[in-house]
Amino acid sequence: MTASWKNINKPSSPTTAVTAAQVANGPVIPPQQRLLTYSPDEWEGFVEEWAYYCLPAKYKHVQRFSGAGDMGIDIAGFADDKRLKGVWDNYQCKHYDHALRPGDVWVEFGKVIWYSYSGEYAAPRHYYFVAPRGAGTSLSRLLANAAKLREELIANWDKHVKDEITGTQAVPLDATLRAYVDAFDFSIFDAKTALQLVDDHRATPVHTARFGGGLPARPASEKPPQEVAATESRYVTQLLGAYGEHTGSIVTHPSALSVPKLKDHFRRQREAFYEAESLRVFARDSVPPGTFESLLDDIHGGVIDTHDANHADGYEKVCAVTKAARDMQITANALITCTNPKDRDGICHQLANEDRLRWTRS
């Protein structure tokens, strides 16, 4: 062995036990870092997703412009029905392997100047550059100094702007256009960071599907009101019918339940229904559309044979079906990590509310 060679030392072991999730998925990659690995198409898809879920709360209309003739507009948020002739903001998307530099975007400044000067649209209220690596130091300094930005744009117009605005004509900075530039409000320009987009996106139902990291904590469910709500009427009617079959008497109102076992069962079923309703709301805000409905379908498929089997009466049927739901092995649905046995009972009653399950013979 030569003097320049040495044995390889054993790497240090993990300080904690390796979890099944780590083995399946590898180390967690923070969203901002993951965005840096995106291709331009993937970045565009993320920005579209962000715009779809995050911008409508701020605007009356949101529209994406793409292809030739977009006049320097990528995503526009309109504050009123006048759209491009009214109050609006522009989100200009860029994807480079570096933070944005002035040379990357001189022409974009030129486009908004030219097309608003030409009357194609009103100057936007705000104009944001949206890039995974954000704006670099030089561009950030210009964005923070409107007078300096104007001065530098004028100095770079002939070299970087004049021949790049359109493919059909040069746009020289003549006296009239120069006067427009001098009067233009350059404080409208700013940049969005990846962190800002991720923070917005975190509140959407598609965040965990894109970035992983697990679902947020699920809030506690509401307790059932004393009086049965209209949204419960169908499954409650079926439950009362099931109790009537069990006791051999007609039960038309919960107050008529005289058997303690059935009174307690009814209370638990209502609690379970409200638990499942809270899961429905949680799913709406935390996972992609259709996830909760898929869970309903999974449970329906898992209990339908038990549902269709022979039972002594409706009450026995309810008990058998809800037990089958609790005993099911469900591993694929994203909500399964935050569901509990009571949710599954409640989902059975949601299915009864939709007449996909029936507790009585008639």
ZIFENMO-V25384 format. One line per field, one symbol per residue. ss: DSSP state (2 for helix, 1 for strand, 0 for the rest). phi: phi as a letter, one per 30 degrees, with the letter a starting at -180 (. if undefined). psi: psi as a letter, one per 30 degrees, with the letter a starting at -180 (. if undefined). A space follows every 10 residues. Layout:
ss=???
phi=???
psi=???
This chain:
ss=0000000000 0000000002 2222200000 2222220002 2222222222 2222200000 1111000000 0000111100 0022200111 1111000001 0222222222 2222222000 0000011111 1000102222 2220022222 2222222222 2000000000 0000222222 2220022211 1102222222 2000002222 2000000000 0000000002 2222222222 2222222000 0002220002 2222222222 2222222222 2222220000 2222222222 2222222200 0002222222 2222222000 0002222200 2222222222 2220000000 00
phi=.dddcbdddd dddedbdddd ddddciddce edddddddde ddddddddde dddcdedcbd bbbccaidid hiccbcccdb ddhdcccabc cccbbbdbdd ceddbedded ddddddddid adeddbbcdb bdcicdeddd ddddbeddde dddddceddc beccdbccad bddddddddd ddcdddddda bcdddddddd dddcdcdddd cijidddddd ddddddcddd dcedddeddd ddddddcibd ccaedddcde ddddddeddd eddddddddd dedecbbeej dddddeddde ddcdddeddd bdaddddedd ddddddddcc bddddddbcb edededdedd dddcidbbcc db
psi=klffllkklk lklkflkkle eeeefalkjk eeeeeffkle eeeeeeeeee eeefefffle kkkkklakgf hgkdkkkkfl ffbffbklkk jjkkjlglkk leffgefeee eeeefeefge lkklekjkkj kegakleeee eeffjeeeee eeeefgeeef eegfelgfll iliaeeeeee eefkjfffkl kkleeeeeee ffglfgeeee faflllkklk llkklekkle ffeeeeeeee eeeeeefglk jfkeffjfje eeeeeeeeee eeeeeeeeee eeeeffllkf eeeeeeeeee fffeeeeflk leleeeeeee eeeeeffkjk ffkffffgll eeeeeeeefe eefggfkkfl f.
